[in-house]
């Protein structure tokens, strides 16, 4: 019962840590934001968002 929410929170924590560390390495926030938009829907189980033209 608690397995899925806990695993989701663990993924979210690891993801935010990776994104934060990448943000420290490079100031390119646009790319980090794009990576977040690509990964978050996959975590939730939705199709990835299309980049806006």
Secondary structure, DSSP 8 states (H G I E B T S, - for coil): --HHHHHHHHHHHHHHHHHHHHHHH---HHHHHHHHHHHHHHHHT--------
